[in-house]
């Protein structure tokens, strides 16, 4: 299975900070957030990785080079914004380089620990699905897309909904948030081509998943409750992740000293 990391976004929510540092290269603890993703993929047996970049993202390729220092073979695919912006167009950029199923992760997502990646890769295909969508259980739902499921099957992804509609998605008292990662068969590319631009003019992979869920099997993978996740594209979330990892590392250090 090939890994695809989306890292072409402009990082507008983190400006002016992202004018100097690519948002995927922002440090969380000792490492750039994207490095946690690369190591999560290699730890799950994914050794071939494509990172989708855009203009001004040379910090990423300069850091990882060919990936050999990270136990992977890393290639870079350029997303030309003249062909359309958004996550659907970013995924479409790798179409000619992908054969078979692939796991897609947002380059600004921070997960800890990441052992569930291996479990998710192992589960893909068990139910004959064309897509396996990871969802993260949260007590609050604002600012996030919610995944509506039934018996583990994805029915829809809801954006900017009120509390009543959000309540319809709850599973075991939690809101299932669309966080990624996602595993797709090659069929996803045919649905991406059917995606219409959003009011902002961007093309979203969530819209391709909606179309896919109507005609094919899309399954939800529920991320274990002990996993910490934040979307680092938000400055407040980056600070929360930084606080988490520093406390985590501090706790581990104390344990070692006590022994």
Order of alpha helices (4+ residues) and beta strands (2+ residues): beta-alpha-beta-beta-alpha-beta-alpha-beta-alpha-beta-beta-alpha-beta-beta-beta-alpha-beta-alpha-alpha-beta-beta-alpha
